[in-house]
Amino acid sequence: MSLMRQIGASYNAAWRVKHKLMQVMLERGSARKLTGSIEIDDSYLGAKRVSGKRGRGAKGKTPFIAAVEKRDGNPVRIKLSMVRGFRSKEIERWSRHHLEPGTQVASDGLACFNAVKKAGCLHEPHIVGGGKQAVEHPAFKWVNTVLGNIKNSLKGTYRSFGKKHTARYLAEFQYRFNRRFELENMVPRLAYASVRTPPMPARLLSLAEKEW
């Protein structure tokens, strides 16, 4: 709605502009792999359920991976990727696409994360259990911070968005985070990338995004 007012266009036109820009962010963010030392965690987006199963495996939630690349103990870049579920084959496929061989991966010990080793990465599992103890574990300081920030950001910015477009909304947060130290160049670089990205007609924009 804000973009519609700013550019003086219809809601549908503003929606297309917004999603075309987010598609550029998604494609640019997919090109560069994480390396060195990273923290990784599984997470979900979706409304709270009044009844039924919660957390891992709950119906109606969208699973995604959050990974934070660190340098000298500080966060440098992140990857936020939708996945079909937290299974070994899926994590192996994601790792081959997004991680450089030799990357040191710290996880909470979820069994499927062992699959990063099949992509040539090193795995450092930490069995932390659940609740406050897991959230405050020092091995996952930055990935938990990122997860808290993204959920608050999406909740505060958008009333709701289609599940099939979640990948783009994650890509937008990822794009901004990874360029937070060069804010003056963010918009010009996005414009540069946009004019060099293949056209995305409305019929393709409305389709579901792939998981990663």
N, C-alpha and C positions, 0 to 999 in steps of 0.2 A: 504493500500500500504506500509506503514511504517513497519507494522508487517511482511508482506510478505518478505521485504528485510532483516529484522532482523533475522528471523528464516530460511531463505533460502528455502521457500516453494512456491507453486503456490498461486495465488490469492485466488482460491476457498478453498484451505486448510487453508490459513490464516483467511479467512472469517469464516470458521467453528470454528477455535480456538477462535477467538474473540467472536463469539456469544455463544459458550459454556461457556466461562468465564462470559459473561454478564448474561446468564441464571442462573448461580450459584449466582451472585449478586442479581438477581431478587428473587430467592427462599429464600435466606438468609434474604433479606430485608422485605419479606412478613411475616416472622415468629414472629417478635416482635411488639407489639402494642404501640402506643403513649399514654401518660398519663399526668396528671397534667394540665397545661395550654398550649393551642395551638392556633395558628393563622391558618386560613384556607382560601383558595381562589380558585376560578375557573380560568382556563386559557386554552389556545389553542396553539398548534403548527401547523404550516403550512404556505405556501407561501402567501404573500399578494395578494389580489384579485384586479384586475384593476377596475372591476365594480361589482355590486351586493351587497348583504348584508355583512356587516363586523361585527366582534366581535361575541357575543353570537349568536349561530345558523347559522353562516356563513358556506356555503358548502365548502367541501374540507379541513376543519381544523380538527385537532384531539383534542378532549377535554380531559383535565386531571385535577386532584386535586393536589394542593400543600398544605401541612400542615407542620407547624413548631412547635415542642415541645420546650417550654422555661423552663428555671430554673433560678431564680433570675434575670429575665428580659433578659437573654441571650439565644440564640439558642443552643439547645443540639442535637436534631435529627430531621430529616425531613422524610416525606413520599411523593412520587411523583407517582401518580397512574392514569393510563388511565381509563376513564369511558365511558359508552355508551352515556351519556348526563347528563345534570344537571336537573334531575327530583327527586322528593322526594323518590321514591322507590329505585332509584340507590344510592342516598346519604345514605339512611338507611342501605342498604346492605353493602356499603363501610364502614360505621361507625362501624357496628357490626364486621367486619373483621379486622379493623385497629385501633380502639380506645377502650381503657379500659372504662368500665362504671364509671361514675363520672368525666370524663374528662371535663374541662371547655373549650368550643370552642368559639372563637371570629371570626365572619364572617362579610362580608360587607352587610348583610341583604338580600341576594338573598334568595327568598322564600324556595327553596328546602333544604337549610341548616338547616331549622327548624327540618328536619327529624333526626338530630343527637340525638334529645331528645328521639326518639323511641328506640335508642340503649343504653339508660340510661345515656346519657351525658347531660351537662348543656350548654345552648346556649346563647351567648351574642352578639346579632346583633348590628351592627353600620351602620346606613344609611348614606353613604358617597357620593352618587352620582357618577359621572364619572370624567375622566380627571385627572389633576394634583392634585386636592384636594383629590381624592380617593387614589392616589399613595402615597401621603405624610402623610396620616393619621397615627398618632403614634400607633394606635392599630394594624396596619398591617406592621410595619417597617420591620420585619424580613422576612415575607412571600414575600413581594414585592422585597426585596433584593435578596432572593433566586431565585425568578422568573426571575429577570433581569440577574443574574449570569448564570442560566442554559441556557437561550436562547442565550446569548453571547457565552457560552462554546460550545454548539452544533453547532452554526453557524460557530464558528472559527475552530472547529475540523473536522467537516464533511461537505463535499459539499452537500450531501443529504443522506437520508436513507429512506427505505421503511416504509410507514405508519403502516403496520402490525407489524413492529418490534419496534415501538416507546416505548413500555413498557420496553424493555431491555435497550434502551438508557437512559431513565429516571432512571432506576434502577442503571445504572453505575454511574451517577452523584450522586444519593442518597447514594450509597455504599461509594464512596470516601468522601462525605461530612460528613457522620456519623462516619467516622474513621479518621478524619483530625487531631486529637490530638494523634494518635498512628500510625504515618506513617511508623515507622520501623517495625511494625507488620502486616501492611496491606497485603503485598504480601505473606508472610508465612501463614497468616490466610486464605487468598484466596485459596492458594494451598491446605491447610488442608481441607477446605470446598469442594473444587472441587473433591477430590478423594473420598469424602463421599456423593456426590450427584449422584442420579441415572443417567445412561447413557442417552445422548440425541443424537440420530442418526440424520443424515443430513435431512432426510425427515420430522422429527419433528421440527428441527431448522427452516426450511423454511416455516412452517405454521405460521399463525397469532398468536400473543400472546393474552391471555385473558386480559381483561381490568384491573383486579387487583388481 
